[in-house]
Amino acid sequence: MLRATLLHLSESKRLSGWVTTAGAMRRMARRFVAGESLDDAIAAARSCNEAGMAVSMDYLGENAATTADAQRARDAYLEVFDRIAGEKLSANVSCKLTQLGLDLSFEFCERLVESIAERAAGYENFLRVDMEGSAYTQRTIELVKRVRMSTPAIGTVIQSYLFRSEYDVPDLLAYGCRIRLCKGAYKEPPEIAFPSKANVDRNYIKLMQTLLASGIHHGIATHDPRMIAATIRFAAELHIAKDQFEFQMLYGIRTDLQRQLIRDGYRLRIYIPFGKDWFPYFMRRLAERPANLAFFARNLFRS
Ligand SMILES: Cc1cc2nc3c(=O)[nH]c(=O)nc-3n(C[C@H](O)[C@H](O)[C@H](O)COP(=O)(O)OP(=O)(O)OC[C@H]3O[C@@H](n4cnc5c(N)ncnc54)[C@H](O)[C@@H]3O)c2cc1C
């Protein structure tokens, strides 16, 4: 119930406008968001790299309202790739298609994504297209497959809470796509998504096994110790080397587990979001763990 309310509020533009200008809220969002500028994200990326972790940098933004907004987001992503190369960071980039105009036109969005993927390819780098709510799943997969036909520098994300994911995985693998597997962060109806956590987790393990057995380098994105243990066990059974896949986690979440995986010799990539449009991202992080809400409420009253 609380999760559904937080996810519903995450879509409110009015609340976003109020929250993102409140100083106390901006300070609290820093637990999950590296900062509002690219320099903040670069600094966070460098310190992750120094701790042995790769990163994926996400310039926050969703549902661009005009083509000019989408083009500005594209330009921001081109700059991120240039800075990564200039600063010699171990980093790739994550983006969202609605930030790049998917609500406005599929073809327009595809052209922007192509230009970012070409920049990534020029640096032998990689663009990950995040997966948004289910209204966008089919179009995201179609667009990524189309761009993947011209460059290997693009991949996407699969959510284990969706029933359709068991068909989307082999479809994307047939295109040689690198996939990030996650549980899924949006509010989805029971007609299309597993309502129970046990089933989401069971499907996660099934999909993880398909991915690891595929011989392609994928990202296993989770903070769940049981999903991580299942991945480690399966990789050991199949003699899959530690550098043939990577774990992925979000900036500011389970840093203890992050350090443990590095100590144990696994590859780990930290997803680093930055930018002024952090409200929906922040609300999804609260929804994942409503205990965070009590933590933030306490801090709000203290500040
Ligand atoms: C690198 C990365 C990229 C992602 N990209 C996408 C995407 O493109 N599309 C999408 O829909 N979702 C994405 N997600 C979010 C994902 O779908 C889940 O919502 C999120 O990761 C929580 O699921 P979990 O696997 O950690 O398991 P859970 O069972 O939700 O959590 C396991 C444990 O992790 C810790 N934890 C999890 N979330 C939080 C939190 N917010 N605050 C504090 N502790 C927490 C808690 O200790 C919890 O008990 C991404 C996640 C990661 C790690």
The ligand as an SDF file (V2000), in Angstrom:
LIG
                    3D

 53 58  0  0  0  0  0  0  0  0999 V2000
   22.3370   -1.1970  -11.0430 C   0  0  0  0  0  0  0  0  0  0  0  0
   20.8460   -1.2140  -10.9900 C   0  0  0  0  0  0  0  0  0  0  0  0
   20.1250   -0.7350  -12.0620 C   0  0  0  0  0  0  0  0  0  0  0  0
   18.7240   -0.7740  -12.0430 C   0  0  0  0  0  0  0  0  0  0  0  0
   18.0150   -0.4240  -13.1770 N   0  0  0  0  0  0  0  0  0  0  0  0
   16.6770   -0.5750  -13.1780 C   0  0  0  0  0  0  0  0  0  0  0  0
   15.9270   -0.3760  -14.3760 C   0  0  0  0  0  0  0  0  0  0  0  0
   16.4670   -0.0440  -15.4430 O   0  0  0  0  0  0  0  0  0  0  0  0
   14.5800   -0.5520  -14.3260 N   0  0  0  0  0  0  0  0  0  0  0  0
   13.9480   -0.9300  -13.1700 C   0  0  0  0  0  0  0  0  0  0  0  0
   12.7270   -1.1030  -13.1860 O   0  0  0  0  0  0  0  0  0  0  0  0
   14.6380   -1.1160  -12.0190 N   0  0  0  0  0  0  0  0  0  0  0  0
   15.9760   -0.9480  -11.9990 C   0  0  0  0  0  0  0  0  0  0  0  0
   16.6720   -1.1780  -10.8460 N   0  0  0  0  0  0  0  0  0  0  0  0
   15.9490   -1.3130   -9.5400 C   0  0  0  0  0  0  0  0  0  0  0  0
   15.5190   -2.7390   -9.2910 C   0  0  0  0  0  0  0  0  0  0  0  0
   14.5130   -3.1160  -10.1940 O   0  0  0  0  0  0  0  0  0  0  0  0
   14.9900   -2.9070   -7.8560 C   0  0  0  0  0  0  0  0  0  0  0  0
   13.8750   -2.0890   -7.6620 O   0  0  0  0  0  0  0  0  0  0  0  0
   16.0120   -2.6070   -6.7770 C   0  0  0  0  0  0  0  0  0  0  0  0
   17.2870   -2.9990   -7.1420 O   0  0  0  0  0  0  0  0  0  0  0  0
   15.6440   -3.3490   -5.4650 C   0  0  0  0  0  0  0  0  0  0  0  0
   15.6630   -4.7280   -5.6800 O   0  0  0  0  0  0  0  0  0  0  0  0
   16.7630   -5.7390   -5.0780 P   0  0  0  0  0  0  0  0  0  0  0  0
   17.1730   -6.6550   -6.1580 O   0  0  0  0  0  0  0  0  0  0  0  0
   17.8540   -4.9700   -4.4530 O   0  0  0  0  0  0  0  0  0  0  0  0
   15.9560   -6.6310   -4.0520 O   0  0  0  0  0  0  0  0  0  0  0  0
   15.0100   -6.2940   -2.8340 P   0  0  0  0  0  0  0  0  0  0  0  0
   14.4250   -7.6080   -2.4370 O   0  0  0  0  0  0  0  0  0  0  0  0
   14.0870   -5.1740   -3.1600 O   0  0  0  0  0  0  0  0  0  0  0  0
   16.0130   -5.7830   -1.7180 O   0  0  0  0  0  0  0  0  0  0  0  0
   16.9880   -6.6290   -1.1430 C   0  0  0  0  0  0  0  0  0  0  0  0
   17.7140   -5.8410   -0.0470 C   0  0  0  0  0  0  0  0  0  0  0  0
   18.4520   -4.7720   -0.6530 O   0  0  0  0  0  0  0  0  0  0  0  0
   18.3760   -3.5980    0.1570 C   0  0  0  0  0  0  0  0  0  0  0  0
   17.6800   -2.5520   -0.5910 N   0  0  0  0  0  0  0  0  0  0  0  0
   17.0180   -2.6620   -1.7620 C   0  0  0  0  0  0  0  0  0  0  0  0
   16.5510   -1.4830   -2.1720 N   0  0  0  0  0  0  0  0  0  0  0  0
   16.9010   -0.5880   -1.2210 C   0  0  0  0  0  0  0  0  0  0  0  0
   16.7080    0.8120   -1.0670 C   0  0  0  0  0  0  0  0  0  0  0  0
   16.0490    1.5320   -1.9740 N   0  0  0  0  0  0  0  0  0  0  0  0
   17.2220    1.4030    0.0370 N   0  0  0  0  0  0  0  0  0  0  0  0
   17.9160    0.6970    0.9710 C   0  0  0  0  0  0  0  0  0  0  0  0
   18.1330   -0.6330    0.8610 N   0  0  0  0  0  0  0  0  0  0  0  0
   17.6340   -1.2700   -0.2090 C   0  0  0  0  0  0  0  0  0  0  0  0
   17.6360   -4.0010    1.4110 C   0  0  0  0  0  0  0  0  0  0  0  0
   18.5970   -4.4250    2.3440 O   0  0  0  0  0  0  0  0  0  0  0  0
   16.7740   -5.1630    0.9400 C   0  0  0  0  0  0  0  0  0  0  0  0
   16.4230   -6.0240    1.9810 O   0  0  0  0  0  0  0  0  0  0  0  0
   18.0650   -1.2140  -10.8680 C   0  0  0  0  0  0  0  0  0  0  0  0
   18.7950   -1.6970   -9.7870 C   0  0  0  0  0  0  0  0  0  0  0  0
   20.1670   -1.7250   -9.8330 C   0  0  0  0  0  0  0  0  0  0  0  0
   20.9200   -2.2900   -8.6750 C   0  0  0  0  0  0  0  0  0  0  0  0
  1  2  1  0
  2  3  1  0
  2 52  2  0
  3  4  2  0
  4  5  1  0
  4 50  1  0
  5  6  2  0
  6  7  1  0
  6 13  1  0
  7  8  2  0
  7  9  1  0
  9 10  1  0
 10 11  2  0
 10 12  1  0
 12 13  2  0
 13 14  1  0
 14 15  1  0
 14 50  1  0
 15 16  1  0
 16 17  1  0
 16 18  1  0
 18 19  1  0
 18 20  1  0
 20 21  1  0
 20 22  1  0
 22 23  1  0
 23 24  1  0
 24 25  2  0
 24 26  1  0
 24 27  1  0
 27 28  1  0
 28 29  2  0
 28 30  1  0
 28 31  1  0
 31 32  1  0
 32 33  1  0
 33 34  1  0
 33 48  1  0
 34 35  1  0
 35 36  1  0
 35 46  1  0
 36 37  1  0
 36 45  1  0
 37 38  2  0
 38 39  1  0
 39 40  1  0
 39 45  2  0
 40 41  1  0
 40 42  2  0
 42 43  1  0
 43 44  2  0
 44 45  1  0
 46 47  1  0
 46 48  1  0
 48 49  1  0
 50 51  2  0
 51 52  1  0
 52 53  1  0
M  END
$$$$
